[in-house]
Every structure is written in C-alpha cells, then in structure tokens.
Amino acid sequence: MEQHRFPTYLSRPFQILWLEADDLVFAVIFYLLALMFGRIFIPFIVLGPYIYVSIKKRHPRGFLKHTFYMIGLAKLKGYPIYFEKEFQE
C-alpha cells in the first residue's frame, strides 16, 4: 500500500532555503552574471533578491507576471491588450 504525503498548507509557495521560486530566479541570474563578468556582480547575488523581496512585499500577489504583461513580455489569456482604451464584455 502506497502512502502519499498530504501537504500541510495547500497554498504554500515552493521554497529553497528562504527564497521562493521567483526570488531564486533573481539570485541565479546575478550568479550567472558574476560568473560571466567577474566580481562586480557578486554582491548582487544577495542584494538582488533582497531588493526584489522588499518590492514584492509592497505589491499584491502576482505583480511580476502583471509587470511582464504591462511591458509586453507576457500575455494573459482571455484579457484585452494592455493599451486597449475601450472594450465590450
């Protein structure tokens, strides 16, 4: 008989150490920049996620996806384009 572990919190975000998945992306990006360009980016491996988390706390959930939508890097299904002035439902 197989046993499956049921999560304690259903809405708990995926975390590695103290970083959530989107925070970890910023740490990895700055780590790769430090590998490519040298020591100048090493402090940003810690500062990048710290700054992002401080900005993220001031905004509602999902603000990064909406920011990407606003600048044109992502599309939201079922919604009009960002610059649409009038639309009918």
VEXBA-20207 format. One record per residue (C-alpha): residue number from 0; residue in three letters; y negated, z negated, x negated. Coordinates in pm, 1 decimal. Last residue first. Example, Ala and Ser with C-alpha at 12.3 -4.5 7.8 and 13.67 -1.06 7.14 Angstrom:
% VEXBA-20207
{nr: 1	rest: ser	Y: 106.0	Z: -714.0	X: -1367.0};
{nr: 0	rest: ala	Y: 450.0	Z: -780.0	X: -1230.0};
END
This chain:
% VEXBA-20207
{nr: 88	rest: glu	Y: -4235.5	Z: 2241.4	X: 1762.9};
{nr: 87	rest: gln	Y: -4531.6	Z: 2467.0	X: 1706.3};
{nr: 86	rest: phe	Y: -4708.8	Z: 2495.9	X: 1374.6};
{nr: 85	rest: glu	Y: -5061.6	Z: 2472.9	X: 1238.6};
{nr: 84	rest: lys	Y: -5203.7	Z: 2421.0	X: 887.2};
{nr: 83	rest: glu	Y: -4896.3	Z: 2508.6	X: 678.3};
{nr: 82	rest: phe	Y: -4963.3	Z: 2413.8	X: 314.3};
{nr: 81	rest: tyr	Y: -4646.7	Z: 2205.6	X: 269.7};
{nr: 80	rest: ile	Y: -4407.3	Z: 2464.5	X: 413.1};
{nr: 79	rest: pro	Y: -4256.3	Z: 2382.1	X: 750.1};
{nr: 78	rest: tyr	Y: -3961.2	Z: 2140.4	X: 776.1};
{nr: 77	rest: gly	Y: -3598.3	Z: 2205.4	X: 870.1};
{nr: 76	rest: lys	Y: -3461.5	Z: 2173.8	X: 520.4};
{nr: 75	rest: leu	Y: -3693.7	Z: 2014.0	X: 264.8};
{nr: 74	rest: lys	Y: -3754.9	Z: 2240.2	X: -32.5};
{nr: 73	rest: ala	Y: -3802.4	Z: 2131.9	X: -391.2};
{nr: 72	rest: leu	Y: -4023.3	Z: 2229.7	X: -687.4};
{nr: 71	rest: gly	Y: -4326.6	Z: 2332.5	X: -480.1};
{nr: 70	rest: ile	Y: -4584.0	Z: 2069.1	X: -580.0};
{nr: 69	rest: met	Y: -4557.1	Z: 1891.4	X: -242.9};
{nr: 68	rest: tyr	Y: -4178.3	Z: 1918.7	X: -230.1};
{nr: 67	rest: phe	Y: -4146.0	Z: 1760.3	X: -575.3};
{nr: 66	rest: thr	Y: -4374.2	Z: 1480.8	X: -453.2};
{nr: 65	rest: his	Y: -4162.6	Z: 1441.8	X: -139.6};
{nr: 64	rest: lys	Y: -3849.4	Z: 1405.1	X: -351.0};
{nr: 63	rest: leu	Y: -4027.1	Z: 1150.3	X: -572.0};
{nr: 62	rest: phe	Y: -4158.5	Z: 959.4	X: -267.6};
{nr: 61	rest: gly	Y: -3809.4	Z: 896.5	X: -134.9};
{nr: 60	rest: arg	Y: -3866.9	Z: 534.8	X: -37.8};
{nr: 59	rest: pro	Y: -4229.7	Z: 439.4	X: 28.1};
{nr: 58	rest: his	Y: -4487.3	Z: 409.1	X: -251.6};
{nr: 57	rest: arg	Y: -4627.7	Z: 118.6	X: -456.6};
{nr: 56	rest: lys	Y: -4291.4	Z: 17.3	X: -601.7};
{nr: 55	rest: lys	Y: -4233.2	Z: 373.0	X: -727.6};
{nr: 54	rest: ile	Y: -4548.8	Z: 363.6	X: -941.6};
{nr: 53	rest: ser	Y: -4432.7	Z: 45.9	X: -1121.4};
{nr: 52	rest: val	Y: -4081.9	Z: 193.3	X: -1150.8};
{nr: 51	rest: tyr	Y: -4220.7	Z: 513.4	X: -1306.0};
{nr: 50	rest: ile	Y: -4428.5	Z: 319.5	X: -1559.1};
{nr: 49	rest: tyr	Y: -4125.1	Z: 113.7	X: -1665.0};
{nr: 48	rest: pro	Y: -3900.4	Z: 423.8	X: -1670.0};
{nr: 47	rest: gly	Y: -4135.1	Z: 597.7	X: -1913.6};
{nr: 46	rest: leu	Y: -4222.0	Z: 287.3	X: -2119.6};
{nr: 45	rest: val	Y: -3864.0	Z: 220.0	X: -2233.8};
{nr: 44	rest: ile	Y: -3768.2	Z: 565.3	X: -2364.7};
{nr: 43	rest: phe	Y: -4143.9	Z: 621.8	X: -2406.4};
{nr: 42	rest: pro	Y: -4147.0	Z: 402.4	X: -2717.8};
{nr: 41	rest: ile	Y: -3909.3	Z: 653.5	X: -2889.9};
{nr: 40	rest: phe	Y: -4123.8	Z: 959.8	X: -2811.8};
{nr: 39	rest: ile	Y: -4328.9	Z: 956.3	X: -3136.2};
{nr: 38	rest: arg	Y: -4015.4	Z: 901.4	X: -3342.9};
{nr: 37	rest: gly	Y: -3890.6	Z: 1254.3	X: -3350.5};
{nr: 36	rest: phe	Y: -3931.4	Z: 1579.1	X: -3161.8};
{nr: 35	rest: met	Y: -3581.8	Z: 1673.8	X: -3048.3};
{nr: 34	rest: leu	Y: -3405.1	Z: 1336.7	X: -3039.3};
{nr: 33	rest: ala	Y: -3713.7	Z: 1164.2	X: -2900.0};
{nr: 32	rest: leu	Y: -3743.8	Z: 1433.3	X: -2631.5};
{nr: 31	rest: leu	Y: -3378.4	Z: 1376.3	X: -2540.1};
{nr: 30	rest: tyr	Y: -3439.9	Z: 1002.1	X: -2508.9};
{nr: 29	rest: phe	Y: -3752.3	Z: 1072.0	X: -2302.9};
{nr: 28	rest: ile	Y: -3549.6	Z: 1279.6	X: -2057.4};
{nr: 27	rest: val	Y: -3267.6	Z: 1023.9	X: -2052.6};
{nr: 26	rest: ala	Y: -3506.4	Z: 738.3	X: -1970.1};
{nr: 25	rest: phe	Y: -3672.3	Z: 945.0	X: -1695.5};
{nr: 24	rest: val	Y: -3335.7	Z: 1028.8	X: -1540.8};
{nr: 23	rest: leu	Y: -3235.8	Z: 661.7	X: -1555.1};
{nr: 22	rest: asp	Y: -3522.4	Z: 571.8	X: -1325.4};
{nr: 21	rest: asp	Y: -3393.6	Z: 823.5	X: -1068.3};
{nr: 20	rest: ala	Y: -3041.0	Z: 678.5	X: -1083.6};
{nr: 19	rest: glu	Y: -3149.1	Z: 315.0	X: -1061.2};
{nr: 18	rest: leu	Y: -3204.8	Z: 122.3	X: -1381.5};
{nr: 17	rest: trp	Y: -3112.6	Z: -246.0	X: -1433.0};
{nr: 16	rest: leu	Y: -2782.3	Z: -182.4	X: -1611.8};
{nr: 15	rest: ile	Y: -2665.2	Z: 143.5	X: -1453.4};
{nr: 14	rest: gln	Y: -2742.8	Z: 142.3	X: -1083.9};
{nr: 13	rest: phe	Y: -2640.4	Z: 336.0	X: -770.1};
{nr: 12	rest: pro	Y: -2855.3	Z: 225.6	X: -478.0};
{nr: 11	rest: arg	Y: -2738.1	Z: -42.1	X: -230.3};
{nr: 10	rest: ser	Y: -2748.4	Z: 90.4	X: 126.4};
{nr: 9	rest: leu	Y: -2394.4	Z: -11.6	X: 217.4};
{nr: 8	rest: tyr	Y: -2414.3	Z: -357.4	X: 59.7};
{nr: 7	rest: thr	Y: -2087.8	Z: -540.3	X: -6.2};
{nr: 6	rest: pro	Y: -1894.9	Z: -222.5	X: -75.5};
{nr: 5	rest: phe	Y: -1535.6	Z: -205.0	X: 54.0};
{nr: 4	rest: arg	Y: -1278.1	Z: -181.5	X: -223.6};
{nr: 3	rest: his	Y: -978.5	Z: 19.2	X: -123.2};
{nr: 2	rest: gln	Y: -628.4	Z: -123.5	X: -139.9};
{nr: 1	rest: glu	Y: -333.2	Z: 108.6	X: -145.6};
{nr: 0	rest: met	Y: 0.0	Z: 0.0	X: 0.0};
END
